[in-house]
Amino acid sequence: MRHSGWYPDLVVRLYAHERYRYNALPVHESLETSGASIVALAGDLQHLTCRDLPAFQRKQLQYAESWAREHHRQGQKCGMFAIISHTYGAFLKTWLLRAGFLDGRQGWLLAVVNAQYTFNKYTTLWALNHAERGNDL
């Protein structure tokens, strides 16, 4: 993926394990690098977190549930308009604003998967809010 918001994905990979640690975020944890000098290396690193689309979607579903639970814990609410607008917004952001169309079929699929992930986040949050009030889904 050269577009769609995935490239370049600058991530600190090499660090002194005894000095630096990852934060405790349940999704997209990152290395705490305060006080460290960061040196960019030349070239690209192929980072394959999932071997196929179904595995990627399962991972996204877990991330969506974790996101929704955290936002529910923080008291965030959402309605049907938020679900719809964020879902379509995620697709348009990936496909148009981040030029996902330049990645061809894979860019289109990524835009759909991002929209699906966003839909899952907000519908899970909506469901948690309704379950809390004792309402049926």
C-alpha positions as CSV (number, residue, x, y, z in Angstrom):
1,M,0.0,0.0,0.0
2,R,1.6,3.2,-1.1
3,H,-1.4,5.4,-0.4
4,S,-4.6,5.0,1.7
5,G,-2.8,6.5,4.7
6,W,-0.6,3.4,5.3
7,Y,2.6,4.6,3.8
8,P,5.0,5.6,5.1
9,D,4.2,4.1,8.6
10,L,7.1,5.4,10.7
11,V,7.5,3.1,13.7
12,V,10.4,2.8,16.1
13,R,11.6,-0.7,15.7
14,L,15.2,-0.9,17.2
15,Y,15.6,0.3,20.8
16,A,17.4,-0.5,24.0
17,H,15.0,-3.0,25.7
18,E,16.3,-2.3,29.1
19,R,15.7,1.5,28.8
20,Y,12.4,1.9,26.9
21,R,9.0,0.3,27.2
22,Y,5.7,0.1,25.4
23,N,2.7,2.0,26.8
24,A,-0.3,0.0,28.1
25,L,-2.8,1.0,25.4
26,P,-5.0,-1.9,24.4
27,V,-4.9,-0.9,20.7
28,H,-2.0,0.6,18.8
29,E,0.4,0.6,21.7
30,S,3.6,2.5,21.1
31,L,7.1,2.8,22.4
32,E,7.6,5.5,25.1
33,T,10.6,7.3,23.6
34,S,10.9,10.5,25.7
35,G,14.5,11.6,25.8
36,A,15.6,9.3,23.0
37,S,17.1,10.4,19.8
38,I,15.3,8.9,16.8
39,V,17.3,8.1,13.7
40,A,15.4,7.2,10.5
41,L,16.8,4.3,8.6
42,A,16.8,4.1,4.8
43,G,14.6,1.6,3.1
44,D,11.3,0.0,3.8
45,L,10.4,-2.8,6.2
46,Q,7.7,-5.2,5.1
47,H,5.5,-5.6,8.2
48,L,2.9,-8.4,7.8
49,T,0.7,-8.5,10.9
50,C,-1.9,-10.8,9.2
51,R,-1.5,-13.4,6.5
52,D,-4.9,-13.1,5.0
53,L,-8.1,-10.9,4.9
54,P,-10.1,-13.0,7.4
55,A,-7.3,-12.9,10.0
56,F,-7.1,-9.1,9.5
57,Q,-10.9,-8.7,9.9
58,R,-10.8,-10.7,13.1
59,K,-8.1,-8.5,14.4
60,Q,-10.0,-5.4,13.4
61,L,-13.1,-6.7,15.2
62,Q,-11.1,-7.1,18.4
63,Y,-9.7,-3.6,18.1
64,A,-13.2,-2.2,17.5
65,E,-14.6,-3.9,20.6
66,S,-11.6,-2.7,22.7
67,W,-12.1,0.9,21.3
68,A,-15.9,0.8,22.1
69,R,-15.4,-0.5,25.6
70,E,-12.8,2.2,26.4
71,H,-15.1,5.0,25.0
72,H,-18.1,3.5,26.8
73,R,-16.0,3.5,30.1
74,Q,-15.3,7.2,29.4
75,G,-19.0,7.9,29.0
76,Q,-19.1,8.5,25.3
77,K,-22.5,8.1,23.6
78,C,-23.5,7.7,20.0
79,G,-26.6,7.5,17.9
80,M,-27.5,6.2,14.5
81,F,-26.3,9.4,12.8
82,A,-22.8,9.0,14.3
83,I,-22.7,5.4,13.2
84,I,-23.6,6.4,9.6
85,S,-21.5,9.5,9.3
86,H,-18.4,8.0,10.8
87,T,-18.7,4.9,8.6
88,Y,-19.0,6.8,5.4
89,G,-16.4,9.3,6.5
90,A,-13.9,6.6,7.1
91,F,-14.5,5.2,3.6
92,L,-14.2,8.7,2.0
93,K,-11.1,9.6,4.0
94,T,-9.3,6.4,3.0
95,W,-10.5,6.3,-0.6
96,L,-10.4,9.9,-1.6
97,L,-8.5,12.1,0.9
98,R,-5.7,9.6,1.4
99,A,-5.7,8.7,-2.3
100,G,-6.6,5.0,-1.8
101,F,-7.9,4.9,-5.4
102,L,-4.2,5.0,-6.4
103,D,-3.7,1.6,-4.7
104,G,-6.3,0.1,-7.1
105,R,-8.4,-2.8,-5.9
106,Q,-6.4,-3.2,-2.7
107,G,-7.0,0.5,-1.9
108,W,-10.7,0.1,-2.5
109,L,-10.8,-3.0,-0.2
110,L,-8.9,-1.2,2.4
111,A,-11.3,1.7,2.3
112,V,-14.2,-0.8,2.7
113,V,-12.4,-2.6,5.6
114,N,-11.7,0.8,7.3
115,A,-15.4,1.7,6.9
116,Q,-16.4,-1.7,8.3
117,Y,-14.0,-1.3,11.3
118,T,-15.5,2.2,12.0
119,F,-19.0,0.7,11.7
120,N,-18.1,-2.0,14.2
121,K,-16.6,0.5,16.6
122,Y,-19.6,2.8,16.7
123,T,-22.3,0.0,16.6
124,T,-20.5,-1.7,19.5
125,L,-20.5,1.5,21.5
126,W,-24.1,2.1,20.6
127,A,-25.0,-1.5,21.8
128,L,-23.0,-1.0,25.1
129,N,-24.9,2.2,25.8
130,H,-28.3,0.5,25.1
131,A,-27.4,-2.6,27.1
132,E,-26.5,-0.3,30.0
133,R,-30.0,1.1,30.0
134,G,-31.6,-2.3,29.7
135,N,-32.9,-1.7,26.2
136,D,-33.1,-4.5,23.7
137,L,-31.0,-4.3,20.6
